[in-house]
Structure formats: C-alpha cells, structure tokens
Amino acid sequence: MAESESLETITEHERILQEIESTDTACVGPTLRSVYDDQPNAHKRFMEKLDARIRNHDREIEKMCNFHHQGFVDAITELLKVRADAEKLMGQVSDTNRRLQDAGREVTAQTEEVIRCRIQQRNMATTVEKLQLCIPVLEMYSKLKEQLESKRYYSALKTMEQLENIYIPRVSQYRFCQIMAETLPKLREEIKEISMSDLKDFLESIRKHSDKIGETAMRQVMKHHCLMHCHRKCSCNLVGFLFKVLTAQDLVDFSPVYRCLHIYTVLGDRETFENYYRKQRKKQARLVLQPQSNMHETVEGYRKYFNQIVGFFVVEDHILHATQGLVTRAFTDELWNMALSKIIAVLRTHSSYCNDPDLVLELKNLIVIFADTLQGYGFPVNRLFDLLFEVRDQYNETLLKKWALVFRDIFEQDNYSPIPVENEEEYKAVVSRFPFHDAEIEKQQFPKKLPMSQSVPQIYSQVKEFIYASLKFSESLHRSSTEIDDMLRKSTNLLLTRTLSSCLQNLIKKPHIGLTELVQIIINTTHLEHACKYLEDFITNITNVSPETVHTTRLYGLSTFKDARHAAEGEIYTKLNQKIDEFIQLADYEWGMAESDGRASGYLMDLINFLRSTFQVFTHLPGKVAQTACMSSCKHLATSLMQMLLDTELKQISMGAIQQFNLDVMQCELFASSEPVPGFQGDTLQLAFIDLRQLLDLFMVWDWSTYLADYGQPTSKYLRVNPSTALALLEKMKDTSKKNNIFSQFRKNDRDKQKLIETVVKQLRSLVNGMSQHS
C-alpha cells in the first residue's frame, strides 16, 4: 500500500516538473500551488525530486561543455588575433568619423539654415495666403467699428450682413472669426437699443416741438386767410403753401425715425417697430388732447392747445408720406377720429365757462384756423364746423348777457323825458342815430322836443352794434349769405324778444318808475317798434339777402315792444289804482252826521285834481291807452267808493252821510263828463259810476216802491242796484236805538213808513234769498 502511494507521488512530481520546464513562468503559480495542496511532506519530497532534476541537468550541461570546449578555445584564440586588427580599424574608423564630422558640421549648419529658411518661406507664403483671406474680414470689421462710432447704423447693419454671409465663412476656422461672429448679434442688439433710444429721444423732442410746429402751420393758414380777405381772387394753393413750409423739416429732424425704421426693417423686426411707434404716438395723442384746467380763462390757453394738436398731426402726416407703411391712412384716420371726439368734448366743456364774448369770438377764429389747417392736410373737419354752431349759440348767449347790462345802463341813465333839440345840428345828430320822421315836428321851430327819450336812439344803436358783433362770428364759417342772414335775424330776434324784453319788463316793475316814466316808456316802445323795419333793412344791406327770399326769418321783435307796452299800460293802470287807493285811505267821513257839509270832501277833490293833471300827461299816448287808463281809474274809484259804503266794519250810516257821499260821487261824475281824455263817446265814462248813482238816488229819493215794482225789468230805473247791496246799506241805516234813530221824523209824521221799511227789508231779503236759490 505504501509502495503504491509512493509511485503515484513520484509520477505526480514528474508531471509537475515537466510543466515547470515547459510552461511560461507567468503560469507556473498554479502548478507550484498544487505541490503545497498535496499530501503532507509532499513539499519536501518535491524539493528532493527537484534537486535530483537539477543535478541531472547540470551533468548534461557539463557533458555538452566538455564536448565543445576545444572549439571554444580555438574561437577565443582567433578572436584574440582579430582584436588587434579590430582596434586598429576602430582607430581608423574613429579618425575618419572625426574628419567626416568636422567636414559635415558646416554643411549641416548650412543645411539647417536652408531648411529653416525654407520653413520660414513656406510659413510666410501660408501666412500671406491666409492674411489675404483675413484682411478683407478685418477691414470690414474695422469699417463696421467706424460706422458704429459715426452712428451710421444702417450702413453698419449692411456691413454686418456682408461679414456674416461673405467674409467670415471664408476664414471661419480662426478663433478671431468665431469671436467676431459671436460679437455681431450683440452689436445688432446694441444698434437696436441705440436706435430705439434715438427714437425715444425723437418722440420726446417732437412732443416738445409740437407746439412750435402747430403754431407755424396755423400762422401760415392765418396769413392765407388775410391774403384771401384782402384779395378775394387770390389763387394761392393752401395745401401746397403749407407743404412747402412744413415738409422742409426746418423745425424738426426726422432722421431718427428713418434710421430706426431702416434698422428694424433690415433686422426683420419692422412690425415690432411699427407697433411700438404707433403705440407711443397714441399715448402722446392722449396727452396732447388733455387740456389744462384753466384753458378757458385766456385765448392763449386755447391757442396752445390747438398748436399742440396741429403739430402732432402735421408730424403724423409727414411720417405718412415720408415712410412706407410706418403709419397708414387708416391709423391716422383712427387717431384723428379719436382726437376729434375728444377735442369737441373739451371745447364744449370749456367754452361753456366763457362769459366774455370777445374771448368766445377769438375761440371761434382759432377753431376756424385750426379746422382749415388740418383740412389742408386731408383731415375731415365737418364736425368742427358743426361744433361752431354750438359755440355760436354760446357766443350769442354771452352777447345777450353783455347787452343786457348795456340796456340796463341805458335805462338807468335815461331821464324819461322827450329829447330836446336846440338846433338843426342836434336834430340831425339824433336822426342819424335813429330813423325818426315826423312831418309835424319837422315843421316846428327850434328849440323843439322829439317825443321819445334819449334811450331810444341809444337802444337802436346798440341793437345795430349787436348785429355787427353777431356778424363777426358768421365770418369765415364757409356759410352762404342766406344762412348768415338767417343767423343774424335769429340772434337779433333773441336780443329783442328775450334780452331787451326782459330789461323792459324789469324796468317797468321798478319802484322808482312812476306814471310819467311809464308814459314815456310806452312812447319809446312805440317808436322802437316802428324802427324794426329799418333793422331788417340794415341786416339786408349787410347780407345782400332780400327779405322776400323764401325761408327768410323775419324780425318778430314787434311783439317785444307790444308786450312791453302792454306791461307798461298795465302798470299805469295798477299805479293809478294804487294812487287812488292812497287818496281814499285819506277819506275821513263822519258816518253819523245829521246833514252834509254842502261841498265835496277835500280828499276827493285832491284825487280828482291828481287824475286831471295825470291825464294831461297822457296826451302823447295812443288814444286807446289814455282812454283805457281813464276808464280803469274811474271804475276803480267807483268800486272803491262802493266798497267804502259796504264795508262790514261800518255799522251805522246816517242820511246826512249819504248826502255827503252823494256830493262826492257828483264830483266824480262831473270829472267824468269833463272829458279828461278825449275820444269817449257820449256819457261812456260816466257809466263807471252808474251803480253808485242809482244806489244813492234810490236812498236819496227813497223810491222803494218803484225799485221793487220794476225789479228785474230791463227798463227799470234802478236796474244796476243789486238787492243785496241795497239791503246791506239799508241795514246800516236802521238803528234799533231810540236815542239816535234817523227814521224818528218819519215815525212822528207817519208811523206807517216804519212798517214800509220793515216791508222793504223783508222784500229785499226775499229777493236776495231768491237769487241765492236760483244760483
């Protein structure tokens, strides 16, 4: 068993040794590891086996060396012999090499110099070739820098385009070209920013210069108007006239707009620029259209407002024609329509604050110049001329207010007396101001008096001044003569029917205006009424429009003077009645007197004397006015006397008082019959006292039987005596007191009369009750 194990071990060791001998040293590790992984003491036995193998190989090496030893010795001997020759040859070779090296060193140096020169020459040629490609790029870039420094941005963009498309692609492999290519977009952005900054500066500048531009444009139109006014046949072309002045760019430099437009167009971003420009101009338009709060106070405020707007749209018109599509006609029309609405609203508001007609007139002239200026640039201005009709109404209102003060001053300063003229010169001076013609007065010798007072020619002259003032507004409105004529007549009608009428009505109601003044006012209005036809002729001469023309407005100021005259007449009647009331308040009757004084009361005689002197002043009044005033006064006097008799506070009245009262009424009747005012027919004026007369006659005669018998008959003697009136007065004459009874004498003489009185009272009460039941 032990022997078999030993044989296996020996065989394994042999295999390992063969692997070590034949295997690469890098792979011997696993083979050696198998020695240590084997049985115990296998390492020792392997080492023994390895030593035995080494000794065996040593023996073979020794045998081989012994076999070749002689040959080796011979070879060494031969080598020793050759060594001397080799050393000699080596010396010769070294010497030859040294001499060769010495001789070739100079050639080598020259060769290296040639090579270096060749390399330099080649490099120079290459450099020149490359520089010939790079120099145009650098020159173009240098040119670009110069253009940027000189702010020729449009040219700079063209240069950039050439650099990118032509020059840089030829030398794109160089670093500086790459840097240059990377720089160009930044330069483009810088150019855009710079050009946009220039545009912003331009927009800010143009906003400041708009006022000057507009002022220049409007001044040119104003000059044109003056030329047209002086030379109606002037053939100047307004649009061309303005175009020559304003499109020369004398007032503003538009180059920033052109540059910016070109730059953004070249950069392919034109739409952005257009949108920005339009947006900014819209903002500026809104600022321009915003007026100052106190603009209405002076004409300069309006002028500055208009100048700015005109300047704005002159610029837009220039941009419209000088650029291609930066702004369009649709855009400018939109801006103008927006502006027009705002302008009209602003003018409506601010003009309403104007109280000075001169300021309103200047505003109108400015609006006309403003409209004509913009119309010359192709902007529609019909709405502005329509607005002028509203401004005209405001102008007329201010004129009416102004003339109301003028009329008021004239009326306050008038003495309400006929105008005295001492000689022909003074007479002509009055007639030259007022169309007065009276053959009777013209025949009179100087000095003489004209029927109207000083206010009449003054009023007439002021109406003409008003027409002139109203005409000033109608000038330059591009309206026909017929329309102007219609405007003048309508405004004059307003002056007469509203302003002058109101002044007259207020004048008539003033406390210090007495009867004499009222009479003079009636005379004045009569003459003013007659002068209306001359005012119509005056307007016709101004407008050259015949009054017979269809639709011509007539002056209906006649009604003004008629109404004023009627008001004055009514005031005369009122004041007369008030004066009568004042006299009647002075009446102091002793209602219980036994018998009358035998003469009329003092208060009544004073009243009649006042009426008589007053009606003498009425000689210049139209007949009907004087007659009406006289009739009204008599009726009021009769009514007042009747009310005095029937006063409820009057409890007793004697027959003596009735007789005294009868004397006063008789004086009234005498006054009425004396024809204080001519023109009454028969006893018309006396009829004012018929009620009193029949009532007093009834009591004075004590004719109750006749009254009661004929009551209700048209032929009754006491037809105007009302039963209730008779009853009331009869009740006052009854006295239940026996101490003082006015009927005592009747009862002593004939007691039957007392029964008659009772019977009359009963019958009168019956009649009164019957009337109340019937009603």
TORDO-698554 format. One line per 3 residues: number of its first residue (from 1); their letters; for each residue x, y, z of C-alpha. Coordinates in steps of 0.1 Angstrom, whole numbers. Last residue first. Example, Ala and Ser with C-alpha at 12.3 -4.5 7.8 and 13.67 -1.06 7.14 Angstrom:
! TORDO-698554
2> sa> 137 -11 71  123 -45 78
This chain:
! TORDO-698554
775> shq> -1279 1305 -85  -1317 1305 -83  -1316 1298 -46
772> smg> -1292 1326 -40  -1312 1350 -61  -1344 1340 -43
769> nvl> -1328 1346 -10  -1317 1381 -21  -1351 1389 -34
766> srl> -1368 1377 -2  -1343 1397 18  -1352 1427 -2
763> qkv> -1389 1420 3  -1384 1417 41  -1363 1449 42
760> vte> -1389 1467 22  -1417 1456 45  -1399 1467 75
757> ilk> -1393 1500 59  -1430 1503 50  -1440 1495 85
754> qkd> -1418 1523 97  -1435 1545 70  -1469 1538 85
751> rdn> -1459 1557 116  -1464 1590 97  -1452 1622 110
748> krf> -1437 1611 142  -1425 1578 126  -1409 1596 97
745> qsf> -1391 1621 120  -1378 1592 140  -1363 1574 110
742> inn> -1327 1585 116  -1328 1570 150  -1305 1583 177
739> kks> -1317 1575 212  -1343 1550 200  -1315 1525 194
736> tdk> -1326 1499 170  -1309 1519 142  -1316 1511 106
733> mke> -1293 1530 82  -1267 1502 82  -1294 1476 73
730> lla> -1304 1498 44  -1269 1497 31  -1267 1459 33
727> lat> -1302 1455 18  -1294 1478 -12  -1263 1459 -19
724> spn> -1281 1425 -15  -1309 1437 -38  -1284 1448 -65
721> vrl> -1289 1483 -79  -1279 1485 -116  -1315 1483 -129
718> yks> -1327 1512 -107  -1348 1529 -133  -1360 1496 -145
715> tpq> -1363 1493 -183  -1348 1459 -185  -1373 1447 -158
712> gyd> -1360 1426 -130  -1371 1449 -103  -1396 1474 -116
709> aly> -1421 1472 -87  -1395 1468 -60  -1375 1498 -73
706> tsw> -1405 1519 -79  -1419 1513 -45  -1385 1518 -29
703> dwv> -1381 1554 -42  -1365 1568 -11  -1354 1598 -32
700> mfl> -1319 1599 -16  -1318 1561 -10  -1327 1551 -46
697> dll> -1306 1580 -60  -1276 1568 -40  -1279 1533 -54
694> qrl> -1286 1545 -90  -1256 1568 -88  -1232 1542 -73
691> dif> -1240 1517 -99  -1238 1542 -127  -1203 1555 -116
688> alq> -1184 1539 -145  -1213 1549 -168  -1200 1585 -165
685> ltd> -1171 1575 -189  -1194 1564 -216  -1216 1595 -214
682> gqf> -1214 1603 -250  -1184 1588 -269  -1150 1589 -253
679> gpv> -1122 1602 -275  -1106 1629 -255  -1092 1622 -220
676> pes> -1104 1644 -191  -1137 1646 -209  -1154 1669 -184
673> saf> -1183 1643 -180  -1161 1620 -160  -1149 1648 -137
670> lec> -1185 1659 -132  -1195 1624 -124  -1167 1621 -98
667> qmv> -1178 1654 -83  -1214 1640 -81  -1199 1610 -63
664> dln> -1185 1633 -37  -1218 1652 -32  -1236 1618 -29
661> fqq> -1212 1608 -1  -1223 1639 17  -1260 1631 12
658> iag> -1254 1595 24  -1235 1609 54  -1265 1631 62
655> msi> -1288 1601 58  -1269 1584 85  -1246 1554 84
652> qkl> -1242 1527 110  -1222 1495 113  -1191 1502 91
649> etd> -1169 1473 98  -1186 1453 71  -1176 1479 45
646> llm> -1205 1484 21  -1202 1521 18  -1164 1520 14
643> qml> -1167 1491 -10  -1189 1513 -32  -1163 1541 -31
640> sta> -1135 1517 -40  -1156 1503 -69  -1163 1538 -82
637> lhk> -1127 1548 -80  -1116 1516 -97  -1141 1522 -125
634> css> -1130 1558 -129  -1093 1547 -129  -1099 1520 -155
631> mca> -1119 1543 -177  -1091 1569 -176  -1064 1543 -182
628> tqa> -1084 1528 -210  -1090 1562 -226  -1053 1570 -224
625> vkg> -1042 1537 -238  -1069 1539 -265  -1057 1573 -277
622> plh> -1021 1563 -281  -1001 1582 -255  -987 1617 -262
619> tfv> -1017 1634 -244  -1012 1611 -214  -995 1639 -194
616> qft> -1029 1657 -193  -1043 1625 -178  -1021 1630 -148
613> srl> -1032 1666 -142  -1069 1656 -142  -1063 1625 -121
610> fni> -1044 1645 -95  -1071 1672 -94  -1097 1644 -90
607> ldm> -1078 1629 -61  -1074 1663 -44  -1111 1669 -48
604> lyg> -1118 1635 -33  -1096 1641 -3  -1112 1675 4
601> sar> -1147 1661 6  -1174 1677 -17  -1194 1706 -5
598> gds> -1227 1711 13  -1213 1699 46  -1239 1671 47
595> eam> -1266 1666 74  -1271 1648 106  -1236 1632 106
592> gwe> -1234 1596 117  -1209 1584 90  -1185 1612 98
589> yda> -1163 1605 67  -1125 1606 69  -1111 1597 35
586> lqi> -1073 1597 35  -1073 1560 26  -1092 1570 -5
583> fed> -1062 1591 -16  -1038 1562 -13  -1063 1539 -30
580> ikq> -1065 1563 -60  -1027 1562 -61  -1027 1524 -61
577> nlk> -1053 1524 -89  -1032 1548 -109  -1002 1526 -103
574> tyi> -1020 1495 -114  -1034 1511 -145  -1000 1525 -154
571> ege> -985 1491 -147  -1010 1475 -171  -1000 1501 -197
568> aah> -964 1494 -191  -970 1457 -195  -990 1463 -226
565> rad> -962 1485 -240  -936 1459 -231  -957 1432 -248
562> kft> -961 1454 -279  -924 1462 -278  -914 1426 -277
559> slg> -941 1416 -302  -925 1438 -327  -893 1419 -322
556> ylr> -906 1394 -347  -878 1401 -371  -885 1379 -401
553> tth> -866 1348 -410  -860 1343 -447  -875 1309 -457
550> vte> -881 1321 -493  -864 1354 -501  -887 1384 -498
547> psv> -864 1399 -472  -837 1401 -499  -803 1387 -490
544> nti> -775 1412 -495  -760 1402 -462  -752 1436 -447
541> nti> -778 1456 -466  -805 1430 -456  -795 1433 -420
538> fde> -800 1471 -420  -832 1467 -439  -845 1444 -412
535> lyk> -833 1470 -386  -852 1497 -405  -884 1476 -403
532> cah> -879 1474 -365  -879 1511 -362  -917 1514 -359
529> elh> -915 1491 -328  -888 1513 -313  -910 1543 -318
526> ttn> -939 1527 -300  -916 1513 -273  -904 1549 -266
523> iii> -940 1562 -263  -949 1534 -239  -917 1541 -219
520> qvl> -926 1578 -218  -960 1570 -203  -944 1547 -178
517> etl> -919 1574 -168  -947 1599 -162  -966 1573 -142
514> gih> -937 1564 -119  -907 1542 -123  -890 1544 -89
511> pkk> -905 1511 -78  -891 1490 -107  -917 1469 -124
508> iln> -915 1487 -158  -877 1484 -158  -878 1447 -152
505> qlc> -902 1442 -181  -881 1464 -203  -849 1445 -194
502> ssl> -867 1412 -200  -879 1424 -234  -845 1437 -244
499> trt> -829 1403 -235  -856 1379 -246  -877 1391 -275
496> lll> -853 1417 -289  -819 1400 -284  -834 1367 -294
493> nts> -848 1382 -325  -814 1397 -333  -799 1362 -329
490> krl> -825 1348 -353  -821 1376 -378  -783 1374 -378
487> mdd> -783 1336 -382  -808 1337 -410  -787 1363 -429
484> iet> -756 1341 -424  -775 1311 -438  -787 1331 -468
481> ssr> -753 1346 -474  -739 1310 -476  -717 1295 -450
478> hls> -679 1289 -451  -676 1298 -414  -651 1325 -422
475> esf> -674 1353 -409  -705 1343 -390  -690 1352 -356
472> kls> -683 1387 -367  -719 1391 -378  -731 1387 -342
469> ayi> -710 1417 -332  -723 1437 -361  -759 1427 -352
466> fek> -752 1437 -315  -739 1471 -327  -771 1476 -346
463> vqs> -791 1467 -315  -769 1491 -296  -777 1520 -320
460> yiq> -814 1513 -316  -811 1512 -278  -792 1545 -278
457> pvs> -816 1561 -302  -845 1551 -279  -827 1558 -245
454> qsm> -827 1596 -250  -864 1599 -247  -890 1598 -274
451> plk> -914 1626 -285  -887 1649 -300  -887 1683 -285
448> kpf> -883 1717 -300  -859 1746 -300  -862 1753 -328
445> qqk> -893 1759 -350  -918 1732 -357  -922 1720 -393
442> eie> -900 1689 -386  -923 1681 -357  -954 1680 -379
439> adh> -936 1660 -406  -924 1633 -383  -895 1611 -393
436> fpf> -872 1593 -369  -847 1567 -381  -823 1567 -351
433> rsv> -787 1575 -349  -785 1600 -378  -819 1614 -367
430> vak> -804 1623 -333  -773 1641 -348  -796 1657 -374
427> yee> -817 1673 -347  -786 1685 -328  -773 1701 -360
424> ene> -806 1716 -368  -808 1735 -335  -818 1733 -298
421> vpi> -830 1697 -297  -848 1685 -265  -853 1647 -263
418> psy> -886 1639 -246  -882 1630 -209  -876 1596 -194
415> ndq> -843 1608 -178  -824 1578 -191  -793 1567 -171
412> efi> -809 1536 -156  -824 1526 -189  -791 1529 -208
409> drf> -773 1510 -180  -798 1482 -182  -796 1480 -219
406> vla> -758 1477 -218  -760 1451 -190  -785 1431 -211
403> wkk> -761 1437 -240  -734 1417 -223  -757 1389 -213
400> llt> -771 1387 -248  -736 1387 -263  -726 1359 -239
397> eny> -756 1339 -250  -749 1347 -287  -714 1334 -283
394> qdr> -727 1302 -266  -751 1298 -295  -722 1304 -319
391> vef> -702 1278 -300  -729 1253 -308  -729 1263 -344
388> lld> -691 1261 -343  -694 1225 -333  -709 1218 -367
385> flr> -678 1234 -382  -657 1211 -360  -677 1181 -371
382> nvp> -670 1189 -408  -633 1188 -401  -621 1158 -423
379> fgy> -583 1155 -422  -566 1160 -456  -536 1181 -446
376> gql> -553 1213 -457  -583 1202 -436  -560 1203 -406
373> tda> -551 1239 -412  -587 1249 -421  -600 1234 -388
370> fiv> -574 1251 -366  -579 1284 -384  -617 1281 -379
367> iln> -613 1269 -343  -590 1298 -336  -614 1323 -350
364> kle> -642 1308 -329  -620 1310 -298  -614 1347 -306
361> lvl> -651 1352 -308  -656 1333 -275  -630 1355 -259
358> dpd> -646 1387 -272  -680 1374 -260  -667 1372 -224
355> ncy> -687 1347 -203  -667 1316 -212  -674 1286 -190
352> ssh> -695 1268 -216  -665 1272 -240  -645 1248 -217
349> trl> -670 1219 -218  -680 1221 -254  -644 1226 -264
346> vai> -632 1196 -245  -660 1174 -259  -652 1185 -294
343> iks> -615 1180 -290  -620 1145 -275  -643 1134 -304
340> lam> -619 1149 -329  -589 1132 -313  -604 1098 -316
337> nwl> -615 1105 -351  -580 1118 -359  -562 1088 -344
334> edt> -584 1064 -364  -578 1084 -395  -541 1085 -389
331> far> -541 1047 -385  -563 1041 -416  -541 1064 -436
328> tvl> -512 1042 -426  -482 1047 -403  -449 1031 -407
325> gqt> -462 1019 -441  -437 1034 -464  -422 1065 -449
322> ahl> -422 1101 -460  -460 1105 -467  -474 1090 -435
319> ihd> -445 1104 -414  -453 1139 -427  -490 1134 -420
316> evv> -481 1122 -385  -459 1152 -379  -486 1176 -391
313> ffg> -510 1157 -368  -490 1163 -337  -482 1199 -346
310> viq> -519 1206 -351  -528 1191 -317  -500 1211 -300
307> nfy> -510 1243 -317  -547 1238 -308  -540 1235 -271
304> kry> -515 1264 -271  -541 1286 -289  -569 1276 -264
301> gev> -548 1286 -234  -536 1317 -252  -572 1328 -256
298> teh> -575 1331 -218  -596 1317 -190  -609 1286 -209
295> mns> -576 1267 -205  -578 1268 -168  -579 1230 -163
292> qpq> -552 1225 -189  -563 1204 -218  -557 1166 -224
289> lvl> -556 1161 -262  -518 1163 -263  -515 1136 -236
286> raq> -539 1113 -255  -520 1119 -287  -488 1111 -269
283> kkr> -501 1078 -258  -513 1071 -294  -479 1081 -307
280> qkr> -463 1056 -283  -485 1028 -295  -480 1037 -331
277> yyn> -442 1037 -328  -441 1005 -308  -463 987 -333
274> eft> -443 999 -362  -410 989 -345  -422 954 -337
271> erd> -435 950 -373  -402 961 -387  -383 932 -370
268> glv> -365 917 -399  -332 932 -389  -330 952 -421
265> tyi> -365 966 -414  -357 973 -378  -326 993 -389
262> hlc> -345 1011 -417  -373 1022 -394  -348 1032 -367
259> ryv> -329 1052 -392  -359 1069 -407  -373 1078 -373
256> psf> -340 1091 -361  -337 1111 -393  -369 1131 -387
253> dvl> -351 1163 -377  -376 1190 -367  -384 1226 -374
250> dqa> -368 1230 -408  -380 1196 -420  -388 1210 -454
247> tlv> -422 1194 -451  -437 1224 -432  -433 1254 -455
244> kfl> -436 1240 -489  -465 1217 -478  -483 1247 -463
241> fgv> -484 1266 -495  -491 1235 -515  -521 1228 -493
238> lnc> -534 1263 -494  -530 1268 -531  -528 1305 -538
235> sck> -551 1318 -565  -560 1351 -548  -592 1364 -563
232> rhc> -606 1376 -530  -575 1396 -523  -576 1412 -489
229> hml> -596 1385 -472  -578 1358 -492  -545 1373 -481
226> chh> -556 1375 -445  -569 1339 -447  -535 1328 -461
223> kmv> -517 1346 -433  -539 1327 -408  -532 1295 -426
220> qrm> -494 1302 -424  -498 1311 -387  -517 1278 -381
217> ate> -488 1258 -395  -461 1277 -376  -480 1274 -343
214> gik> -486 1237 -349  -449 1231 -354  -440 1253 -324
211> dsh> -465 1234 -302  -454 1201 -315  -417 1209 -306
208> kri> -419 1195 -271  -437 1163 -282  -413 1160 -311
205> sel> -384 1161 -287  -398 1133 -265  -406 1112 -296
202> fdk> -371 1119 -310  -355 1110 -278  -375 1078 -278
199> lds> -364 1072 -314  -328 1078 -305  -332 1052 -277
196> msi> -347 1028 -302  -318 1034 -325  -294 1028 -296
193> eki> -312 996 -285  -315 982 -320  -278 991 -326
190> eer> -268 974 -294  -289 943 -303  -271 942 -337
187> lkp> -238 946 -319  -246 916 -297  -255 896 -328
184> lte> -221 906 -343  -200 896 -314  -203 858 -317
181> ami> -192 861 -354  -162 882 -343  -153 857 -316
178> qcf> -155 829 -342  -136 850 -366  -109 856 -340
175> ryq> -107 819 -334  -99 811 -370  -117 782 -388
172> svr> -144 806 -401  -120 821 -426  -141 820 -458
169> piy> -174 819 -438  -164 852 -422  -163 872 -454
166> ine> -194 865 -474  -226 860 -454  -217 871 -420
163> lqe> -194 899 -429  -216 911 -457  -246 912 -433
160> mtk> -225 930 -407  -216 956 -433  -252 962 -442
157> las> -260 966 -405  -232 991 -401  -246 1011 -431
154> yyr> -280 1013 -412  -262 1022 -381  -242 1052 -393
151> kse> -236 1063 -358  -201 1076 -365  -187 1052 -339
148> lqe> -208 1024 -353  -197 1031 -388  -161 1032 -378
145> klk> -165 999 -360  -181 984 -390  -153 996 -412
142> sym> -128 980 -389  -149 948 -392  -148 951 -430
139> elv> -111 957 -430  -106 927 -406  -127 905 -429
136> pic> -109 918 -460  -76 911 -442  -85 875 -433
133> lql> -84 859 -468  -52 877 -479  -39 871 -445
130> kev> -43 833 -450  -23 834 -483  2 857 -468
127> tta> 6 835 -438  9 804 -460  35 821 -480
124> mnr> 53 833 -449  51 798 -434  66 783 -466
121> qqi> 93 809 -466  100 804 -429  102 766 -435
118> rcr> 125 770 -464  146 794 -444  148 770 -416
115> ive> 157 742 -440  184 763 -456  197 772 -422
112> etq> 197 736 -412  215 727 -444  241 754 -438
109> atv> 247 741 -403  248 705 -415  272 715 -443
106> erg> 294 732 -416  293 701 -394  298 678 -423
103> adq> 336 683 -427  343 681 -389  321 650 -387
100> lrr> 338 634 -416  372 641 -400  360 626 -368
97> ntd> 344 597 -385  376 590 -404  396 592 -372
94> svq> 371 569 -355  371 545 -384  409 544 -384
91> gml> 410 538 -347  385 511 -349  403 495 -377
88> kea> 434 494 -355  414 480 -326  399 454 -349
85> dar> 432 445 -362  444 440 -327  413 421 -317
82> vkl> 415 397 -346  442 376 -331  424 375 -298
79> let> 393 364 -316  410 336 -333  423 323 -299
76> iad> 388 326 -284  375 306 -313  401 279 -309
73> vfg> 392 277 -271  355 273 -279  362 246 -304
70> qhh> 382 228 -279  355 230 -252  326 218 -273
67> fnc> 323 182 -259  332 192 -224  306 219 -224
64> mke> 279 194 -235  289 169 -208  288 196 -182
61> ier> 254 208 -193  241 172 -191  255 168 -156
58> dhn> 240 200 -146  206 188 -159  208 157 -138
55> rir> 217 177 -108  188 200 -113  164 170 -116
52> adl> 177 155 -84  173 188 -66  137 190 -79
49> kem> 129 154 -67  142 164 -33  122 195 -34
46> frk> 91 175 -43  97 151 -14  99 180 9
43> han> 68 196 -5  49 163 -4  55 161 34
40> pqd> 18 161 39  -3 153 9  -9 178 -19
37> dyv> -20 214 -17  15 226 -14  27 210 -46
34> srl> -6 220 -64  3 256 -56  35 252 -77
31> tpg> 15 243 -108  -10 271 -101  19 296 -99
28> vca> 38 284 -130  15 304 -154  36 336 -156
25> tdt> 68 315 -159  56 301 -192  52 263 -190
22> sei> 76 237 -204  101 233 -176  75 239 -148
19> eql> 50 216 -166  76 188 -168  85 192 -131
16> ire> 48 190 -122  44 158 -142  74 142 -126
13> het> 61 151 -92  28 134 -100  46 103 -110
10> ite> 67 102 -78  36 106 -57  18 79 -75
7> lse> 47 56 -70  50 63 -33  13 57 -28
4> sea> 17 22 -44  46 14 -22  28 23 10
1> m> 0 0 0
